[in-house]
């Protein structure tokens, strides 16, 4: 006998709420203890849900951490989309530095994908293929977005120059994120300074004109 529609809706809502609670708990624990220190039992205790509920949503810890990365990255990208409209009167350097500051400010709100992804990258653990692959996919997507953004800001640059600036921006962003996590620097100020440093590099190589 089929369930009434109201009961089906309640079941789906409960399932969504449980998944959110599990992801929130996993994100908090992984942020505190890293991948190794995160366990299904710890997530169960933090979320208040039985382990069976966690396994109903996720096959194992690897898939759970991958889902945390995916949610955090998706939230970050969505926040940046909402801030995508730039003042057309801004100069390229102002547009670039403003965009970088906005990126940092949203990263403060949604840091889990980068925090966990960098942990997995530095630990070089072989046992979390899904989570590692998801983070690697975010890197590919982020670099592609950086290339497109830099191409809009600096229309005169060729693909090779855009690629170098995109890689420099991503590497610098990683370092600033780690510094913010470990030393408490202002990451928004850091990202804006990084943008100006990247612009300075482009000028020094003669790729763009000063004050353009």
N, C-alpha and C positions, 0 to 999 in steps of 0.2 A: 504494500500500500504506500503510495507516494506521500511524502510529508507535505503539510500545508505550506503555502508560499511564505507565510510569516515566519514559520519555523526554519525554513530554508535560509531566509534572509538573516535570521538571528544566528544560525550556524555559521554562515559565511562571515558575518561580522565578528563573531567570536574567534574564528580562524585568523582573520586579519589582525585582530587585536593581539592574539597570542604570538603571531609572527613578529609583530612590531616589538612586543615585550622581549622576545628572545633576541632579536637583533640589537636592541638597546642594551640588554645585559651583556651580550657577547662583545659589543663595542667597548663598553666600560671596562670589562675585565681584560680584554686584549690590550687596551690602552695602558692599563696599570701593570700587567704581568707579561705582555708579549704573547706570541703565538704558543710557545712552549707551556706557559703558565695558564693558558686558557683550556678548560676542560668542559665537557658536557655537564658534569656534576656541578661545577662552579656556576655555569650558566643557569642550570636548573635552580640552584639555591638563590641566585641573584634575581631571577625573573619570577620566582614563586611558582613555576610550572614544572610538572614532572618530566623526567628525562624522556619518557615515551612521547610526550607532546613535541619535544624538540626533534626527536627522530622522525616524527610524522612529517615535519616540515623539511628537515635536512637529513641527508643520508649519514653524514659524519661531520666532524669538526672542520675539515677542509672545506666542505661545501658551505658550512655556516660562515666561516671567515670570508669566503669568496662573496657571499651575499652581503655581508657587512661592507666590504669594499665597493661592491656594485651599488648599493643604496647610497653610500656617502658620496661616491663620485657622481652619480646621477643627480643628487640633490645640489651638489656644487655647480654642475653644468647648468641645471635649470635656473639657479640663482643668477648665474652669469648671463644667461639669455635674457632675463628680465632687466638686466642693466646694460644691455647691448647698445642701446641708442647713445651715440656720442655727440657732443656739441660739434657741429660742422665748422665752427670758427676756431677750434683748437688747432694749434700747430701739430705736426707729427710727433714731436717729442712730448708735448703736453698730452696728446691723445694716448700715446704709448704709456707714459708714466701714470696717467689716470686709470687706464685699463689694468695695469699691474697692481695698483693700489686696491682697486675693486676686487681683483682676483684674490689678493691676500685677505681682505676683509671677509670675503665669503669663505675662504679656506679656514679661517678661525671658527666659523660656524659648522663646517663640515670637514674636519681634519682626518677622519678615520681611514679613508682610503689611502692617503699618503703616509700616515703614520704606520699602518699595518703593512702596506706595500714595501716601504723602505726597510722595515724589520725583516720581512721575508727575503728581500734582496740581499741584505747584509749578512743574514744568517746562512744563506745558501743551503737551506734545508731541502732534502729531496722528497719530503713526504707530504707536501701540500700542493700538488700539481694544479688543482682547480683554482685555489686562491692566488697562486703565483701567476698563472695564466691570465686570470682576470686583471690583476694589477698590470701585467705587461700590456694587455689590451688597452687599459686606460692611458698608458704611456704613448702608445701609438696614436690614440685618438687626440691626446693633448698636444703632441707634436704637430699633428695635422692642423689642429685649431690654431696653434701658434703660427704656423706657416701662413695660413689664410689671413690671420690678423695682421701679421707683419707685412704681408703683401698689400693689404689695404692701406696701412699706415705709410709705408715706404714704396710707393708705386713704381719708382724707378729702379728698384733692386731686381737682380736676376735670381734665378732659383738657387744657385750655389751660395750667394750671399744670404738669402733668406734662410737657408738651411743652417748655416753657421750661426746666425743670430738666434734662431729658434733653439738650437742645441745649447748655446751659451745661456739663454734665458732659463731653460728647464734645469740645467745643472746648477745655476746660481740660485734658483728657487728652492731646489732640494736642500742646498746648504743653509739657506736662510731659515727654512722650516726646521731643520735640525737645531740650529742655533736658538731659535725661538723656543723649542721644546726643552733644550738643556740649559740655556742661559737666560731665557726670559726677555730676549730683545723684542722690540716692536716690529712685528713682521710686516705690517703695512708700510711703515717707513722704510724698512729694508727692501721691500719689493719696488717701491718708488725709486729708491736710490739705485737699485739694480737696473731698472729701466733706463735711467740716465747714463749709467755706466755702459750698458749695451749700445746706447745711442752714441756715446763717446767713441766706442770701438768702431762703429760704422763710419763715423766722421774720420777717425785716424786712418782708416784704410781707404779713404776717399770714396766710399760708397754713397754717402749722402753729404750735402753741403751743411756747414755749421749754421745753426739757427734756422734750419728749414722746417 
